[in-house]
Amino acid sequence: MSRRSLLRGAGGVGAAALLAGCGVPPAYVDEGERAGRDLSARDRTVDFANWPLYIDTDDDTSARPTLNAFRERTGISVRYTEEINDNDEFFGKIGPSLMNGQVTGRDLIVVSDWMAARFVRLGWVQEMDRAAQPNVARHLGPQLRSPAFDPGRLHSVPWQSGITGIAYNRRKLGRELRSTKDLWADDLRGKVTLLSGLDESFALLMMGNGVDVTRWTAGDFHALCEQVEGLVRARHIRRFTGNDYIKDLSTGDVLACQAYSGDVIQLQADNPDIEFVVPEEGAELWAESLLIPNLAQHKGNAEKLVDYYYEPEVAAELAAWVNYVCPVPAAQAVLADSGDEELAALAEDPLIFPDSAMRGRLAIARDIGADERQDFAKRWNAIVGL
């Protein structure tokens, strides 16, 4: 089971609306009110909240080798919790503390970049001290360095990255798929699934229509909705899924679908007939990023931990376990030179280390703005049946 398999991808009206529904509108926090008293020097700990199955783990002991090595090297213990199962749910969990200027009890969190955009927009996370993070400054991949929601990556650092593209069963389909438009071929009627989550699905589909997703418009969104509505009426789309597309693709109930690169790597281990394609028109490159919440009590320790994971050797160890796109390109050489046949093969996998040709077809979509989200989600959810 992959970490991404736990993502519900409900694409709801958004966490801001969830909090507003409780009678508490989210409140912006000014820069000068975000820093708390940093206890890092005297309290050698850091509280790190992450998703399940998203860090290297020893199969026999359940130990986390990279975290253990960090503690041995620095003397900093990591209280690691796998408490994030859904972006909106976690936002609602810690949002009340952040809007009321209270400590969250967490020094480091990981959320999808579309959710990180909300945290940054609300002023709920602190700027990191890049002078204390030379590995991040040196090794962060160029394509991930300056997303629209956080220019220069001042408040966020990618934990892992990935691609939303197309997966299909080449043997059962009997031909190759090269384009998103290929999903709409007559022989795939009733054998295609799309992701149900608005943030997870729209960019790839827009790119299939020739849209520049770095600057897409409301008109582009509504045109896409009309297209998908027509495909639903024609019963071309079998259904909309979370990560249960994995089972459908494995059994052959579905021949082609929207899919995440990391899931497909694991599927291919059991079924070499499963292919993943970055369409000719392009695919979405996304990231899930590390953030330091306001008033974090161990900010300095958290920054050290972030920088540690940007050492190529450590990034390589993590990439070998999670199998998503590694945000540290220098880790590729570490795996290639490891002397281990399986690790060297991972270094050649374009779904972990995309080559220049593939990267040329990847784009980071602009996030859905706060003023757009409720209306867009309402229309999308009506289409997918949420």
DOVORO-599039 format. One record per atom (N, C-alpha, C): x, y, z. Coordinates in steps of 0.02 Angstrom, whole numbers, plus 50000, padded with zeros to 5 digits. Example, Ala and Ser with C-alpha at 12.3 -4.5 7.8 and 13.67 -1.06 7.14 Angstrom:
% residues 2
506604971650390
506154977550390
506604983550390
506424988850354
506844994750357
506455000250394
This chain:
% residues 386
500424994050000
500005000050000
500445006250000
500295010949956
500675017149954
500365022350000
500765027550017
500495033050057
499935036450020
500035037349956
499535041049917
498865037349916
498885030749928
498265026849928
497795028849983
498045032350034
497625034350090
497285041050077
497475044450024
497185050950010
496465050149988
496005053350022
495305052650004
495135056849943
495465062749937
495345066849878
494625068749868
494285070749921
493575072249916
493425078649878
493915083249874
493815089349836
493235093349862
493155093849926
492575097149956
492605104649949
492165108049987
492125115249981
492725118650012
493145114950046
493765117750071
493765118750146
494365118450175
494435118850247
494225125650273
494355130950235
494145137550258
493395137750268
493025134650222
492305134450229
492095130050288
492475124750302
492315120550359
492355124550424
492885128550430
492955132550491
492435138050493
492295141050436
491795146350435
491115143550454
490995137250436
490365134050454
490285133250529
490835133450565
490805133050638
490725139950669
490635145050626
490555151850652
491215155250666
491765152250641
492435155150655
492795156150589
492755162150559
493095163350495
493845163150504
494215159950459
494945159950464
495225166950466
495725168050507
496015174650517
496735174850495
496915180050457
497605181050435
498035183050495
498645180350497
499115181850550
499695185850521
499825191750548
500365195950523
501045192650537
501525194450495
502195191650499
502495192150569
502405197850601
502705198950666
502405194950723
501855191450709
501515187750762
501585180150753
502015178050708
502055170950692
502575167150732
503105170450752
503645166950787
503485166150861
503645160250887
503565158950958
504255158550991
504265157051054
504895156151090
505195149551069
505785149751040
506115143751014
506515140451069
506315134451088
506635130751142
507145125651116
507335126251053
507745121151021
508405119851057
508725125151081
509395124351111
509385120151175
508855120951214
508835117251278
508405110951275
507935110751228
507495105051222
507625101751154
508025096651154
508275093651091
507765088751062
507185091551045
506655087551015
506345091350957
505945087750918
505545090950865
504935086550855
504345089750849
503715086150838
503545086550764
503515080750731
503455080250659
502825076250643
502335079550611
501705076250591
501725074950516
501595068650497
501635066650427
501065061950411
501025060050347
500535055150324
500785048050340
500335043150345
500555036250352
500955033850291
501405029250303
501785025850250
502175030750207
502455035850238
502785041150199
503485042450223
503795037350254
504485037950276
504785030850275
505435030350267
505765023850265
505655020250332
505475013950328
505325009950387
505625002950380
505935000550432
506214993850433
505654988850439
505604984250391
505054979550390
505044974950451
505624973550479
505664968850535
505554972150602
505814978150611
505794981350677
505314987350680
505064989550623
504654995550617
505025001950636
505695001450644
506105007350656
506125011650593
506285017950603
506345022550546
507075024550540
507445021250496
508175022050494
508425029150487
508125033150442
508385039950433
508255044250495
507695043350528
507575047150589
508055045050645
508185038650649
508655036250700
509355039150687
509555039250624
510215042050607
510255049450623
509705053050612
509695060150629
509785061250704
509455057150744
509525057750817
510245056250839
510535051150811
511215049250830
511715054650811
511595057950754
512055063050731
511985069550770
511365071650783
511245078350810
511055078450884
510845072750910
510595072650979
509875075050984
509555076350927
508865078750925
508395072850915
507935071750961
507445066350955
506835068850917
506555064550876
505975066450836
505365062650861
504865066450883
504215063550900
503805063350835
503795057650804
503515056950737
502815053850741
502325057350715
501635054850716
501355054450645
501005049050631
500685048050566
499945049850573
499815056350582
499145058550598
498785062150541
499105062950484
498805066650429
498525061650378
497875061150374
497555056550327
497165060150272
497075066750280
496685070650233
496865077950244
496985081550191
497195088550197
496675092850233
496045092550211
495535096750242
495425094850315
495425088450329
495325086150397
495875088850443
496495088550420
497045090850462
497025098450470
496845101950417
496765109250421
496255111050475
495695107550475
495185108750525
495405106950595
495875102350600
496125100150665
496565105350698
497025108350659
497485113050689
497315120350675
496835121450629
496645128250611
496415132550669
495985130050714
495765134250769
496335136850812
496845132750824
497425135150863
497795140550825
497895139650761
498275144450722
497925151150716
497275151050707
496915157350700
496845161150766
496915157350821
496845160550887
497515161750920
498075160950882
498725162450909
498935157650964
498775151250956
498945146151004
499435141150975
499835138151018
500315133050997
499945126850973
500165124050916
499825118050890
500095111550918
500695111850949
501015105750972
501405102250918
501475105450860
501835102450804
502345107550778
502945105150764
503485109450739
503565108750663
503315103350635
503415102050564
502825097850540
502525099850484
501955096150456
502065095250381
501715090550352
501745089250280
501035089450252
500905093950205
500255094150171
500375094950096
499855093350057
499905094349984
499965101749969
500305103349914
500455110349900
499825114549891
499275111649866
498665115749860
498405117749929
498545113549980
498365115350048
498895119850079
499525118550062
500055122950086
499925130150064
499635130950004
499475137649979
498995141250027
498535137650057
498075140750104
498435142950168
498875138550193
499255140350253
499675146650240
499995146850183
500425152650167
499985158850159
499435158250124
498995163850111
498715166850177
498585162450225
498305164650289
498845167050338
499485166250320
500015168150366
500065163650426
499925157250416
499915152450471
500565148350477
501045149850434
501685146350438
502255151350436
502825149250463
503395153750470
503885153050411
504225158450397
504765158250348
505345154350378
505635150050337
506205146150361
506855150050351
507345148550392
507995151750389
508435147850341
508465150050279
508845146350229
509605146450244
509835151350281
510535151350300
510705145250343
510195142550377
510295136650418
510145130250379
510005130950314
509815125250273
510205125150208
510855124150212
511265124350151
511105118750102
510875112950127
510705107550081
510085109150040
509585112250071
508995114250034
509185119249979
509585124149999
509785129249951
510165126249892
510555121149905
510985118249853
510635112849812
510205108749844
509985102649811
509255102449791
508835107249811
508135107049790
508095107649713
507715103149683
507655103049611
507385109549583
507655111949526
507455118449498
506715119149484
506375113749463
505675114149443
505215115349503
505465114049563
505055114749623
505245120749665
505685124949641
505975130149682
505515136149695
505065137549651
504685143849659
503955143049636
503545139349674
502835138749655
502485145449663
501935146249628
501575152649629
501345154549699
501175149549740
500905151249806
501455153149856
502085151549840
502635152949887
503265154549847
503295160449816
503875162149775
504535161549813
504995157849784
505635156849816
505635151549870
505055148249880
505005143049931
505245145450000
505025151350020
505235154050084
504895150650143
504285148250133
503895145350188
503805137850183
504015134850129
503885127750117
504485124450084
504545117950096
505065113850064
504755107250045
504795105049982
504485098649962
504765092750003
504305088750027
504505082350059
504595077050004
504075076049964
504115071849905
503695075049851
503805072849790
503435075449734
503145069549695
502745071149645
502445065749605
502125068549543
501865063949502
501565065749438
500855062849436
500375066849415
499715064249399
499685063449323
499635057249302
499635055749231
499105050449215
499265046149167
498795040949146
499125034149157
498755029649187
498965022649192
498495018349150
498755013149119
498335008749080
498635001749075
498214996949059
498424990049050
498564988948976
499194988948959
499374988748888
499184982148856
499264976648891
499114970148861
498364969548848
497944971448895
497224970748886
496944975848837
497244981748836
497014986848788
497254985248718
497854982548713
498114980448648
498434985948607
498544991748637
498874997248603
499145002148655
499515007048631
499795012048675
499325018048682
499375021348739
499055027848748
499605033048752
499515038348716
500025043648715
499745050448736
499095051248735
498785057648746
498205057048795
498065062348830
497465062448872
496845061448829
496855064148769
496285063448723
496165056148705
496675051848711
496595044748696
496115041348744
496015044448803
495545041548851
494835041548826
494695045948777
494005046648754
493865042448692
494315037948674
494205033548616
493605028948628
493255027148575
492645023148580
492755016548616
493325013348605
493435006748634
493585007048709
493615013048737
493715013748809
493075015948845
492525016048809
491895018048840
491735013348898
491615016248957
491455012349016
492045009149049
492645010449024
493245007349051
493755012449075
493525018549088
493965024049109
493725026649176
494185028049221
494015031549283
494435037949288
494135042949321
494485049149336
494495050049412
494975053949436
495015055349507
494445059949528
494165058649586
493585062449609
493785069149639
494375069649667
494585075749700
494715081449651
494415087149663
494495092849618
495225094649610
495585095549666
496285097649662
496725092349630
496525086049636
496935080649608
496815079549534
496245081649508
496045079449440
496085084749386
495945091049404
495795095949351
496395097549306
497005097749334
497575100149295
497735095649236
497755089149247
497905084549191
497385085149136
496755085549156
496225085949106
496245092549067
496405097949101
496485104349066
497065104049017
497615101149038
498195100648994
498025096648931
497595091648939
497365087848881
496985092048832
496705097648856
496345102248813
496795107948788
497435107548802
497905112548778
497965118748822
497715118348883
497725124148928
498405124648963
498655130648970
499245131949011
499015132249083
499155126949122
498875126449189
499225130949239
499765134049219
500085138749265
499685145349268
499215146149219
498825152349217
498115151049193
497825145449212
497155143649189
496635148649216
496065148949182
495545153849199
494895150249219
494425154149244
493765151549260
493435148649197
493545151949140
493275149349078
493535142549061
494195141449073
494485134849061
494165129649106
494045131449168
493745126749216
493035124849194
492635129649177
491945128049158
491915124249092
492365125649046
492395121748984
492565114448999
493015113349046
493185106549066
492585103049097
492225106649140
491635103649171
491115101549119
491015105649069
490545103949017
490765097648980
491415097148968
491685091248934
491565084948975
491725085249039
491655079449083
490915077649092
490495082649098
489775081349103
489525077449042
489765079248983
489575075548922
489815068348924
490415067348949
490695060548953
490325056349004
490075059549057
489675055949107
489005053949076
488685058649041
488045057049010
488105051348959
488665051248924
488785045948874
489015039448905
489085039348972
489315033449009
490005031248986
490395036048964
491075034448945
491505033449008
491405037749057
491775037249120
491425032149165
491785027049183
491495021749225
491285024449293
491745028149325
491605031249390
492185035849408
492085039449462
492605043749490
492855040449554
493505040649564
493795036749618
494265040949662
494395038149721
494985040149759
495545035749733
495905032649778
496445028249755
496205021049744
495555019949746
495305013249731
495365011649656
495595016449617
495745014849547
496265009349542
496675008749593
497205003649593
496914996649586
496394995349624
496064988749620
495734987749553
495384992849529
495044992349464
495524990849407
496104994249409
496604993249356
496924986449362
497034984149422
497354977649433
496904971849409
496244972449421
495784967149403
495584967249329
495704972949296
495504973549226
494814976449217
494474978149272
493814981449266
493884988249232
494464991249240
494624997549207
495254996549165
495254999349106
495844998649062
496295004749063
496025010549082
496425016649083
496125021449135
496565025449166
496315029849219
496825035349235
496585040449268
497035045149299
497385041549356
498035042949366
498405039249416
499005043249440
499255041249499
499845044349528
500455039949513
501005043149496
501605039649476
501845034649529
501835036649593
502085032249645
501685025849652
501025026349643
500605020349645
500785015549589
500905018249531
501025013949473
501685010249480
502185013349509
502815009849520
502695003449560
502275003949612
502134998149653
501684993149616
501214995549576
500804991049537
501224986949487
501714990349457
502124987049406
502544981249435
502674981549499
503054976049531
502664969549527
501994969949529
501574964049526
501284962749457
501234968049417
500934967349351
501314971649301
501784968749265
502194972649218
501804975149158
501164973149151
500754975549095
500484982549108
500534984849170
500294991549187
500814996749165
500595001549128
501035006849103
500805013549132
501285018049142
501135024849161
501395029449107
500995034249087
501205038749033
501105045949053
501605049949038
501525057249041
501295059248971
500675061548965
500395062748898
500795067848858
500705067548792
501045072148747
500895079448765
500275080748788
500075087648804
500355089748872
500585084948911
500875086548976
500495083449033
500795083649092
500485081049153
500665085549211
500305084549266
500415088849325
500975086149369
501435090549386
501935089149437
501695092349502
501635088349555
501405090949618
501915089349672
501835092349729
502265090949786
501855091049849
502105087649900
501845088249967
502415090950010
502275096250045
502825100350072
502835100850147
503435101850172
503565103050243
503435110350259
503085111550314
502935118250338
503065118550413
503265124250437
503355125450509
502785129950532
502305127350571
501735131350592
501945137250637
501515142250640
501635147850686
501715145350757
502145148850795
502265147650866
502575140850880
502855137650828
503195131250839
503745132250891
503785127650939
504235128450996
504945125850983
505025122450925
505685119650909
505855121150836
505795127450817
505885129450747
506595127850724
507095129350764
507785127950744
507905120550732
507635116350775
507715109150767
507345106750704
506765109650692
506385107750632
506765109550569
507075115350568
507465117450510
508055112850498
508365110450552
508915105650545
508665099050515
508075096850537
507805090650511
507645091250436
507345096850417
507195098050346
507835097750305
508355101150328
508975101450290
509315094550287
509245090650339
509525083850341
509245079650284
508595080250271
508285076250219
508465078750148
508825084250144
509065086550079
509795084850067
510105081050112
510745078050096
510615072550045
510965072349990
510825067449938
510805060249962
511245058450009
511245051550034
510605049950072
510375054750111
509755053650149
509155053750102
509145058450056
508595058850007
508555052449966
509125049449951
509135043249912
508825037549953
508985037250017
508715031950060
507955032650065
507715038750071
506995039850075
506665038150009
506955040449954
506655039249888
506605031749872
507105027949894
507105020849881
506535017249916
506285020249969
505735017050006
505055019549983
504965026149972
504305028849957
504135028649882
504655028849838
504545028049766
504155033749733
504195039749760
503905045549726
504455049549693
504275054849657
504775058949624
505205062249678
505845061149675
506305063749726
506445071149712
506345075549762
506465082649751
507205084549753
507635079449763
508355080549766
508685076849708
508775080049650
509065076549593
509735073349606
510135076149651
510795073349666
510755066449697
510165064449723
510085057849752
510125052449699
510015054249636
510035049249582
510725046149577
511245050149580
511935047549575
512095043149635
511825044749693
511945040649752
511685033549741
511075032949715
510785026449702
511145022849645
511325026649594
511665023649536
512345020749556
512675023849603
513345021749624
513345017349686
512755014949706
512685011349769
512995004349767
513075001549707
513304994749702
512754989549712
512154991949722
511574987549731
511144987749668
511004981849640
510664981549575
509974984649578
509594983249631
508914986049636
508924993549645
509384996049686
509435003249696
509655006749632
510115003749597
510345006649534
509775006949482
509335002049485
508755002049439
508285007749456
508205009249520
507785014849540
508065021449513
508725021949510
509035028049485
508855029249412
508695023949376
508515024549305
507775025149294
507385024949347
506655025249339
506435032549330
506145034249272
505945041249259
505365043649303
505025038949338
504495040949383
504765042949451
505405041749463
505735044049524
506215049749508
506565048949453
507015054249429
506855055649356
506355059849343
506165061349273
506755064249234
506815061849172
507335064549129
507115071349102
507555074649065
507405081449042
506815081648994
506745076348953
506185076248906
505525075748942
505495071548995
504885070949033
504745077349072
505255080249102
505155086349141
504895092049096
505085091849033
504835096948988
504085096648977
503785090948994
503055090248986
502685090649053
503045092449106
502735093049172
502625100349190
502085101749224
501945108649245
501625108449314
501745113649352
501425114549418
500835119349408
500245116849421
499635120849409
499575126349462
499315132049441
499145137149491
498585134349535
498605136149599
498105133449644
497435137049636
496915133949661
496255136949659
496215142349713
496035148349693
496015153949740
495435153349789
495515156749846
495005156549898
494335159149872
494355163949826
493735166849799
493405162249747
493765157249724
493515152649673
493265146049702
493565144049757
493505137149779
492795134849791
492395138549826
491735136149843
491305134849781
491305139649735
490905138749674
491165133049630
491825132749623
492125127549581
491995120649611
492105120049677
491995113549709
491265111349705
490805116149711
490105114449707
489935111549639
490195114649586
490045111949519
490385105249508
491015104649527
491385098449517
491055092649556
490895093949619
490615088649661
489935086349635
489565090849603
488915088749573
489035083949515
489585084949479
489745080549422
489955073649446
490385073549497
490685067149519
490245063649570
489725066949595
489265063749641
489475063949713
489855069049733
490065069749803
489575074049842
